[in-house]
Amino acid sequence: MAVTAKLYGKALQSAFNGEINWLSNALKVMLCTSAYTPDQDTHQYKSSVTNEASGTGYTAGGAALATPTVNYTAGTNTLVLDAEDTAWTGSTITARYAVIYNSSPGTDATRPLIAYVDFGADVSTTAGTFTITWDAAGLVTLTAA
């Protein structure tokens, strides 16, 4: 299933404050259980995220967001943030959400959240590969109006 992420509202504030650089920061994707409730308006840093998933093949803090790209299309005034699909092989985990954040700063209280995905229901693997297939149109699309 292809998924598109939703931006945390404060991600734009963090980006304009210089706290997020999509191309040079160490970006990660972490998985959370259904007990986490994303709040687009108030969650700004990783310290706001609760109920991280755990299990075989999953490392706390999540996996690196591989090969991030930024592309702007003048004809549509759209900026697309994208990356390679993310996978945890040989995993036994259950998750409802994926949270993308900048892991470069030293503490969870200073690691800005960028976006999240709601899978719509719990997704599980048992000794398999948990894969997040980002939408072919991009992970996040911003439109200048």
C-alpha positions as CSV (number, residue, x, y, z in Angstrom):
1,M,0.0,0.0,0.0
2,A,1.4,3.4,-1.0
3,V,1.2,6.0,1.7
4,T,1.6,9.8,1.8
5,A,2.7,11.5,4.9
6,K,0.9,14.4,6.6
7,L,3.1,17.3,7.8
8,Y,3.1,18.3,11.4
9,G,2.1,22.0,11.4
10,K,5.1,22.9,13.5
11,A,7.4,21.3,11.0
12,L,7.2,24.4,8.8
13,Q,8.1,26.5,11.8
14,S,11.1,24.2,12.6
15,A,12.2,24.3,9.0
16,F,12.1,28.1,8.8
17,N,13.9,28.2,12.2
18,G,16.7,26.2,10.5
19,E,16.1,23.1,12.6
20,I,15.4,20.9,9.6
21,N,17.4,20.4,6.4
22,W,15.8,17.6,4.3
23,L,19.0,16.9,2.4
24,S,21.7,17.1,5.0
25,N,20.2,16.1,8.4
26,A,20.0,12.5,9.6
27,L,16.3,11.9,9.1
28,K,14.6,8.8,10.5
29,V,11.3,7.0,10.4
30,M,10.0,5.4,13.6
31,L,7.0,3.2,14.1
32,C,4.4,3.8,16.8
33,T,1.5,1.7,18.1
34,S,-2.2,2.7,18.0
35,A,-1.8,4.1,21.5
36,Y,0.0,7.1,20.0
37,T,-2.3,10.0,18.8
38,P,-0.6,12.4,16.4
39,D,-1.4,16.0,17.0
40,Q,-0.5,18.1,13.9
41,D,-1.0,21.4,15.8
42,T,1.0,20.9,18.9
43,H,3.6,18.1,18.4
44,Q,6.9,19.7,17.4
45,Y,9.6,17.5,18.8
46,K,10.3,13.8,19.2
47,S,9.7,14.1,23.0
48,S,6.0,14.5,22.1
49,V,5.8,11.0,20.5
50,T,4.7,8.2,22.7
51,N,4.2,4.4,22.4
52,E,7.0,3.6,19.9
53,A,6.7,0.1,18.5
54,S,9.1,-2.6,19.5
55,G,9.9,-6.1,18.3
56,T,12.3,-8.3,16.5
57,G,14.1,-6.5,13.7
58,Y,13.2,-3.1,14.9
59,T,15.7,-0.7,16.6
60,A,14.4,2.0,18.9
61,G,14.4,5.3,17.2
62,G,13.5,3.8,13.8
63,A,15.3,3.5,10.5
64,A,17.2,6.1,8.4
65,L,15.1,7.8,5.7
66,A,17.3,6.8,2.7
67,T,18.1,9.1,-0.2
68,P,15.9,12.1,0.6
69,T,15.2,14.4,-2.4
70,V,13.7,17.8,-2.9
71,N,12.1,18.8,-6.3
72,Y,10.3,22.0,-7.3
73,T,8.0,22.2,-10.3
74,A,7.4,25.7,-11.5
75,G,4.4,25.0,-13.6
76,T,2.4,23.7,-10.6
77,N,4.2,25.6,-7.9
78,T,4.8,22.4,-6.0
79,L,7.7,21.3,-3.9
80,V,7.9,17.5,-3.4
81,L,9.9,15.9,-0.6
82,D,10.6,12.3,-1.3
83,A,12.8,9.3,-0.2
84,E,13.3,5.6,-0.9
85,D,10.8,3.2,0.6
86,T,11.6,2.2,4.2
87,A,11.8,-1.5,5.3
88,W,12.5,-3.5,8.4
89,T,13.5,-7.1,7.3
90,G,13.2,-10.2,9.4
91,S,10.8,-8.2,11.7
92,T,8.0,-9.1,14.0
93,I,6.3,-5.8,14.8
94,T,2.9,-4.2,14.9
95,A,2.4,-0.5,14.1
96,R,-0.4,2.0,13.3
97,Y,1.8,5.1,12.6
98,A,5.1,6.0,11.1
99,V,6.7,9.3,12.3
100,I,9.5,11.1,10.3
101,Y,11.8,13.3,12.3
102,N,15.3,14.9,12.3
103,S,17.5,12.8,14.5
104,S,20.5,15.0,14.2
105,P,20.0,17.1,17.4
106,G,21.2,15.6,20.6
107,T,18.0,15.1,22.6
108,D,14.4,14.1,21.9
109,A,13.3,17.5,23.1
110,T,15.2,19.2,20.3
111,R,14.6,16.6,17.4
112,P,12.0,18.2,15.2
113,L,9.1,16.2,13.9
114,I,8.4,16.5,10.2
115,A,5.5,14.3,9.2
116,Y,3.6,11.1,10.0
117,V,1.6,8.4,8.3
118,D,-1.6,6.8,9.7
119,F,-1.8,3.3,8.2
120,G,-5.6,3.3,9.0
121,A,-5.3,0.2,11.1
122,D,-2.6,-1.9,12.8
123,V,-0.1,-3.4,10.3
124,S,2.0,-6.4,11.4
125,T,4.8,-8.6,10.3
126,T,5.8,-12.0,11.7
127,A,9.4,-12.9,10.7
128,G,8.8,-10.9,7.5
129,T,9.5,-7.5,6.0
130,F,7.6,-4.4,7.2
131,T,7.7,-2.0,4.3
132,I,6.5,1.5,4.0
133,T,6.0,2.2,0.3
134,W,6.0,6.0,-0.1
135,D,3.5,7.4,-2.7
136,A,5.0,7.5,-6.2
137,A,4.1,11.2,-6.3
138,G,6.3,11.9,-3.3
139,L,6.3,11.6,0.5
140,V,5.0,15.2,1.0
141,T,3.9,17.8,-1.5
142,L,3.7,21.5,-0.7
143,T,2.0,24.0,-3.0
144,A,2.9,27.7,-3.1
145,A,-0.3,29.7,-3.6
